[in-house]
Amino acid sequence: MNTSSSSLLRLTGALFATGLALVLTGCATNVNTYERAESQAAPNYVADKRVITDNTLAGTFRVVSINQGTVSGNLLKIQATVENLKNKTRTLNYKFEWVDVNGMAVDSPNETWKAILLQGRETQTISTVAVTPKAVDFRLKFRE
């Protein structure tokens, strides 16, 4: 093998390695998160009941926690932290539904399906605020 063939072979190998590295890093969608080691927040977590009807969906997304508070003095605010359990970017469709003290549905314009994009292993918060003080409880629904 002559010098030019050897140089071409080394160049081809280097280009292949560089291309492979670019492809592998281009496919990585996982998210690293950093936060205070000792949180200053004092969340009011809600104990939740989970009704799983789609095991595939349950294996893709997880509710980490549900937190509640009030805004404007008497409107319930709900915030859920959700996590993508997969390494690939996924879209999660969700909606909140409001319930009154009698267990009846409360009509709300924010009760529509919304979509969020979660990178691999990413955690995000989703939230909503009741439009009436009559809303005292909620349901959070997911679909793919």
N, C-alpha and C positions, 0 to 999 in steps of 0.2 A: 504494500500500500504506500502510495507516495504522500508527500507532505500536504498537498492540497486536499486529497481525499480524507486524510486524518483530521485536518482542520475542519472540513465540512461535516464530518461525523461528530466532532466535538460541538460544533455550532448547532447542529440538528438536535443533539442530546440536550444542550442547554436550553434551546427554544422549547423543546418538549417539556422539560422540567418546569420552566417558567409558565407555560400554558397550563400545565396540570395544576400548579399552585394557584393560578388565577381562577381556574374552574372550581377548585375545591373551596377557595375562600368566597367565591361568588355564590356558592350554594349555602353557605353558612348563614342562617337567619336567626340563630339564637341571640338572646338579649341578656347582657350582663347588667345587673342592677346593684347600685351601692346606696346605702342609707345609713343614718345615724345608728350606732350600736345600741344606744340607750334612748329609745324614742321619747320625745317630749309630749306626744299626743296621748290623750286619754279617751279612746273610742268607746262608744256605747254599743257593744256587739249584740246582735239579735241571735237567739237560739233559733235554728231553722229546721224545718222538716223537709226532707228531700223525697220527691216522687220521681223515680227513674223509669222512663218508658222506652228509652233509646240507649242501649248499652254502648253503642258506637260513639254517640255524642258524649256520653258520660266518660268514656275513655279518652276523649279528645280535649274536653274542657272541664275545669273544676272550679267550684265556688270556694275561694279561700276563706272569706269572711263576709258578713253583712253587718253594716253599721247604720245606726239611725240617729237622727237629730231633728231639731225643729228650726224653721226659718220664719221670718216675719211674725214671730210670736206664737203662731198656732198651726203652721203647715208642716206636715211630716215630710222629712227628707230621708231618702234611703240611698245608701251607697254600697255597692257590692264589689268586692275584689275578685276578679276572675283570672284564671291561669290557663294558658295553652299548654297542654301536657305533651304535645308533639314537638319534634325538632323543625318542622316545616311551618311556614306562615299559613294561618287558617283564618277564615272569616266566621265570626260568631254573630248570629242573629238573636236578638233578645227583645223582650218588652216587659214592662212593669204594668200590673193591673192593681187598682185600688179597691178597697173593701171598706164599708162603713161598719158601725158598731153592731148592726144586726146581721152582719155577714153578707150583705147585699153589695153587688158591684156598683162602683161609683164611676159614672162616665167621666172620661178625662181626655182632652185632646192629645196628651202625651202618651196615650196607650197605643202606640203604633210600633210595628216591628222596626228596629234599628239594627244596623250592622256595624261591627267594629272589626278591624284587622289586627290580629295578634301575631307577632313574630314568634318563631320557635322558642318555647319555654318562657315567653313573656307573660308578665302579670300586669293587668290594667284595672282601673276602677271605672264602673259605670254607675250613674246616679240619676235620680229623678226627684221632683218635688210635687207633692199633691197640690191640686188646684183648689181644693176646698178643705176646711177643717173637719168636714164630715168623714174624710178618709182617715181611718185609724189603723188600717192594716194593708198589706200588699201581697202580691204574688209576683215572682220573677220567673219568666218562662224563656227557654232557649229552644232554638231549632237550627239545623244546618242549612 
